[in-house]
Every structure is written in C-alpha cells, then in structure tokens.
Amino acid sequence: MSTTPSSKLPPFDPADPLGIDDLLGAEDVAIRDTVRDWAADRVLPHIAEWYENGELPGIRELARELGSLGALGMSLSGYGCAGAGAVQYGLTCLELEAADSGIRSLVSVQGSLAMYAIHRYGSEEQRQRWLPGMAAGEIIGCFALTEPDHGSDPSGMRTYARRDGEDWVLTGRKMWITNGSVAGVAVVWAQTDEDGAGSGIRGFLVPAGTPGFSAPEIKHKWSLRASVTSELVLDEVRLPADAVLPGVTGLRGPLSCLGHARYGIVWGAMGAARTAFETALDYARTREQFGRPIGGFQLTQAKLADMAVELHKGILLAHHLGRRMDAGTLRPEQVSFGKLNNVREAIAICRSARTVLGANGISLEYPVMRHATNLESVLTYEGTVEMHQLVLGKALTGIDAFR
Ligand SMILES: Cc1cc2nc3c(=O)[nH]c(=O)nc-3n(C[C@H](O)[C@H](O)[C@H](O)COP(=O)(O)OP(=O)(O)OC[C@H]3O[C@@H](n4cnc5c(N)ncnc54)[C@H](O)[C@@H]3O)c2cc1C
C-alpha cells in the first residue's frame, strides 16, 4: 500500500476533517451557503432573545423568506416547490438547525409533513388549492397526529370523523402540534368507520377558522422555546366531502410522512451539534486556566476529538442516506438508524461542549445549552429513541417487540 506524500495532501480543515465537502456539487454548496447566510442574518442575531422570551415573533415573515429561498416543500416537485435533491434538502435542514431547532422544525413540519401529505395523498384540486401558497410561505401548515393519550402508538387515536350526509364531522383533541396556532391549514389524522373501526385512519384538511376548530398555544416549554407548539381542539368540526385526502387510508399515510421528516432530522441534528462543537473549540483555544489555553490540556483535547469524530461520522451517515433517498433505495429502517444515532450523538456532543465552557456553558450568551435543551424535543418527536431501537430490533431479529 502506498500513501500520498504529505506535501501533496490538501491541508487539514478543522471544519471538515474528513473532506466531506468533496462529496458536494457546486449547486449543493450554493444552496448550503445561501441558507447559512440567511440564518446568520435573520435568526442568529435574535435567537437567544426569542428563546428566552419563549416566542418566535415575525414567524409569518420568516416563513415567507424561507419560501423565497425555496426551503418549503423543497424536495417536492411542481406547485411552486423547488424540486431539490435529498442532499440539498438535508444541507438546508443542517444549516437551519445550526441556528436553532425551532426554525428547522418550522420548515420540516411545513414541507415534510403538511405539504408532503397533500402532495402525495391529496387530490389535484387540493394540491392546487394549498401547495403554491405553502411553498411561498404565505400559508403555514401543521400536521396533527399525536393526542394527549396517544403518542408513540397513534393507532388507538380517539379523534373521530363521522359522515353526516356528504359532510364529515370531526371531534377530538390533538397535542404537541408544531405550528398549530399559526397554521392556515391543519392536516388532521382521524379514525373513521371506513374499512372497519380502527383501521380506517384518514387525513383531513382543516382550514383555520372553521367553526369548532381552535389551536391554543402550549406554554411553559423548556425546549424548542422559539417554536410554536399547540393543542388542537376539534369540536364537531364540519367539513365538506372533499376535505379528506383521497390517496390513503390507515396508519401508513401519516407514517410515510414521518419518514420524510425524520430524514431531515438526521441532517438537522448535526447542525445543532456542529454549532456546539465549534463553540467549544473556539472557547478551548482562548480560555486560559493554569496559565495556558484549556485546549492545550489532554482531557479537553480528548473531548474535542471525540466530538469531532461523532459529528463528522453523523454528517457522513446523513450523506449516505441522502444518496439512497435520491436513488429511491432508502428503507424506513435506515432512516430510523440515522435518526437514532444522529440525535443521540448530537445531544452527547452538546453535553460535552457544555462542560468545556464551564459555567459559561449554562448561559444563553452561548448557544450550547439552547441546542442541548432543543434536542431533548428532537429526541422525542418523530419517533422516540425507543421506537427507533424497536424498529431496528425488529429488522435485526425478525421479532416484533412493540407490544
Ligand atoms: C416540541 C414538540 C413538538 C411536537 N410536534 C408534533 C407535531 O407537529 N405533530 C405531532 O403529531 N406530534 C408532535 N409532537 C409529539 C411527538 O411526536 C410525541 O411526543 C412522540 O411521538 C412521543 O409521544 P408521547 O410524548 O405521547 O410519549 P409516549 O408515547 O407516552 O412515550 C413515553 C415513553 O415511553 C416509551 N415507550 C412507549 N411505548 C414503548 C414501547 N412499546 N417500548 C418501549 N418504550 C416505549 C417512549 O419511547 C417514551 O420514552 C411534538 C412533540 C414535541 C415535544
């Protein structure tokens, strides 16, 4: 085996130690840099204040700007969507989450959940009615699956849609719904009697303002504070026959949408981790104790080396899954693999970075603790750690341990 003389090797780049950027094309880099610049300009100067206040002011303006960037429904085609590749969508999620998980959540729910559901399972009329405005960020969407008593196991959901003549009448409650209070349209999943009780879950498009529908915001969150999270109350909400998504019946409808959103999280989590790592690296180089930078101590270097290894392994994994998605070969178990690993490692990186910063690590003056607490939500939503372990456990053993 011969090795290249070190004089001919490209220099080591602490920001990209494995040279992963070599995998990107010019258009990928252009999209990534555009989103990074937007986040630096529009999110980073304000995010600590928004987080402290538990608000996302100007969310409608931010949504319109994200629409202009082509970030909403980015990998969908037609109806004003950008038709971008999976890696480009992933890079966008990474750059947005490097700023804050709340901004990435806004984009994931809009594009990968609400728009994806309408694009994949909606009628042509429904697509024409909703998607162009959602792609432009003029209309915000939400995706309502979780209920107060049904989270990891949505099959037992109690929100129910009954037929009344041609109409549908929805009653029930949804919980923890991102974008709920600001949404112009809610994609609501409900039980119906079609296909027999229990197996007839259908998706409904509920415009905001429909009588009987309300979306009070959930307060007192210690995570994803710069994100709108809501309860949805459906009290005899009457909808026309064409409010139902005609393309799917059963849980595979919402679960397929979740698969798409989870893929974005595989990338996004590494954005939060990257910010934590960069903050720790910068701090370690300049903070002095015992007469020298703390980055000169072996124990600190061990932390930084371990963080860098997990960060760039995670980004490489995200790339690999993105290429499989573009090739049409990405399996749901592989998305579970990526979500499980990358969110778990991102939290570990944040916690390690927090220790490098000492007391400053707990301050909102630095982004590390904000990212760490955000990732607690990311660890739970779109399938908890345990759900993804069970998906992989089932795939590995052939034995279903869910029940
Ligand atoms: C900030 C935020 C935003 C969200 N946004 C949305 C949204 O937009 N739309 C939406 O529909 N939902 C949303 N969710 C809800 C999220 O998807 C659920 O919280 C998640 O699915 C888990 O459900 P749960 O909280 O009811 O926990 P539970 O399902 O009650 O689980 C509690 C614990 O038990 C474990 N557990 C459950 N079953 C098993 C089992 N068989 N084996 C081992 N362990 C098990 C879980 O892994 C978890 O650790 C959001 C949540 C948060 C925090």
The ligand as an SDF file (V2000), in Angstrom:
LIG
                    3D

 53 58  0  0  0  0  0  0  0  0999 V2000
  -41.8500   20.2360   20.8620 C   0  0  0  0  0  0  0  0  0  0  0  0
  -42.6540   19.1090   20.2820 C   0  0  0  0  0  0  0  0  0  0  0  0
  -43.2380   19.2500   19.0320 C   0  0  0  0  0  0  0  0  0  0  0  0
  -44.0360   18.2130   18.5030 C   0  0  0  0  0  0  0  0  0  0  0  0
  -44.6530   18.3910   17.2710 N   0  0  0  0  0  0  0  0  0  0  0  0
  -45.5480   17.4620   16.8430 C   0  0  0  0  0  0  0  0  0  0  0  0
  -46.3190   17.6780   15.6300 C   0  0  0  0  0  0  0  0  0  0  0  0
  -46.1450   18.6890   14.9300 O   0  0  0  0  0  0  0  0  0  0  0  0
  -47.2720   16.7650   15.2830 N   0  0  0  0  0  0  0  0  0  0  0  0
  -47.4990   15.6390   16.0210 C   0  0  0  0  0  0  0  0  0  0  0  0
  -48.3860   14.8620   15.6510 O   0  0  0  0  0  0  0  0  0  0  0  0
  -46.7870   15.3920   17.1710 N   0  0  0  0  0  0  0  0  0  0  0  0
  -45.8140   16.2800   17.5850 C   0  0  0  0  0  0  0  0  0  0  0  0
  -45.0990   16.0420   18.7430 N   0  0  0  0  0  0  0  0  0  0  0  0
  -45.4160   14.8700   19.5500 C   0  0  0  0  0  0  0  0  0  0  0  0
  -44.3680   13.7600   19.4800 C   0  0  0  0  0  0  0  0  0  0  0  0
  -44.3570   13.1580   18.2190 O   0  0  0  0  0  0  0  0  0  0  0  0
  -44.6870   12.7640   20.6100 C   0  0  0  0  0  0  0  0  0  0  0  0
  -44.3720   13.4250   21.8350 O   0  0  0  0  0  0  0  0  0  0  0  0
  -43.9350   11.4540   20.4890 C   0  0  0  0  0  0  0  0  0  0  0  0
  -44.4560   10.6700   19.4500 O   0  0  0  0  0  0  0  0  0  0  0  0
  -43.9660   10.6360   21.7960 C   0  0  0  0  0  0  0  0  0  0  0  0
  -45.2530   10.5150   22.2720 O   0  0  0  0  0  0  0  0  0  0  0  0
  -45.5950   10.8320   23.8110 P   0  0  0  0  0  0  0  0  0  0  0  0
  -44.9930   12.1560   24.1630 O   0  0  0  0  0  0  0  0  0  0  0  0
  -47.0540   10.6720   23.9810 O   0  0  0  0  0  0  0  0  0  0  0  0
  -44.8020    9.7530   24.6300 O   0  0  0  0  0  0  0  0  0  0  0  0
  -45.2820    8.2440   24.9320 P   0  0  0  0  0  0  0  0  0  0  0  0
  -45.6630    7.5850   23.6670 O   0  0  0  0  0  0  0  0  0  0  0  0
  -46.2520    8.2560   26.0620 O   0  0  0  0  0  0  0  0  0  0  0  0
  -43.9110    7.5980   25.4390 O   0  0  0  0  0  0  0  0  0  0  0  0
  -43.3620    7.8370   26.7430 C   0  0  0  0  0  0  0  0  0  0  0  0
  -42.1150    6.9780   26.8710 C   0  0  0  0  0  0  0  0  0  0  0  0
  -42.4640    5.6090   26.7800 O   0  0  0  0  0  0  0  0  0  0  0  0
  -41.6820    4.9860   25.7700 C   0  0  0  0  0  0  0  0  0  0  0  0
  -42.4390    3.9110   25.1490 N   0  0  0  0  0  0  0  0  0  0  0  0
  -43.6870    3.9480   24.6130 C   0  0  0  0  0  0  0  0  0  0  0  0
  -44.0110    2.7610   24.1050 N   0  0  0  0  0  0  0  0  0  0  0  0
  -42.9450    1.9510   24.3030 C   0  0  0  0  0  0  0  0  0  0  0  0
  -42.6450    0.5900   23.9620 C   0  0  0  0  0  0  0  0  0  0  0  0
  -43.5050   -0.1880   23.2720 N   0  0  0  0  0  0  0  0  0  0  0  0
  -41.4310    0.0990   24.3330 N   0  0  0  0  0  0  0  0  0  0  0  0
  -40.5340    0.8570   24.9750 C   0  0  0  0  0  0  0  0  0  0  0  0
  -40.7520    2.1350   25.3050 N   0  0  0  0  0  0  0  0  0  0  0  0
  -41.9450    2.6740   24.9680 C   0  0  0  0  0  0  0  0  0  0  0  0
  -41.3650    6.1020   24.8040 C   0  0  0  0  0  0  0  0  0  0  0  0
  -40.2540    5.7810   23.9700 O   0  0  0  0  0  0  0  0  0  0  0  0
  -41.0990    7.2480   25.7560 C   0  0  0  0  0  0  0  0  0  0  0  0
  -39.7880    7.1440   26.2560 O   0  0  0  0  0  0  0  0  0  0  0  0
  -44.2290   17.0300   19.2480 C   0  0  0  0  0  0  0  0  0  0  0  0
  -43.5860   16.8770   20.4890 C   0  0  0  0  0  0  0  0  0  0  0  0
  -42.8060   17.8950   20.9960 C   0  0  0  0  0  0  0  0  0  0  0  0
  -42.1420   17.7240   22.3290 C   0  0  0  0  0  0  0  0  0  0  0  0
  1  2  1  0
  2  3  1  0
  2 52  2  0
  3  4  2  0
  4  5  1  0
  4 50  1  0
  5  6  2  0
  6  7  1  0
  6 13  1  0
  7  8  2  0
  7  9  1  0
  9 10  1  0
 10 11  2  0
 10 12  1  0
 12 13  2  0
 13 14  1  0
 14 15  1  0
 14 50  1  0
 15 16  1  0
 16 17  1  0
 16 18  1  0
 18 19  1  0
 18 20  1  0
 20 21  1  0
 20 22  1  0
 22 23  1  0
 23 24  1  0
 24 25  2  0
 24 26  1  0
 24 27  1  0
 27 28  1  0
 28 29  2  0
 28 30  1  0
 28 31  1  0
 31 32  1  0
 32 33  1  0
 33 34  1  0
 33 48  1  0
 34 35  1  0
 35 36  1  0
 35 46  1  0
 36 37  1  0
 36 45  1  0
 37 38  2  0
 38 39  1  0
 39 40  1  0
 39 45  2  0
 40 41  1  0
 40 42  2  0
 42 43  1  0
 43 44  2  0
 44 45  1  0
 46 47  1  0
 46 48  1  0
 48 49  1  0
 50 51  2  0
 51 52  1  0
 52 53  1  0
M  END
$$$$
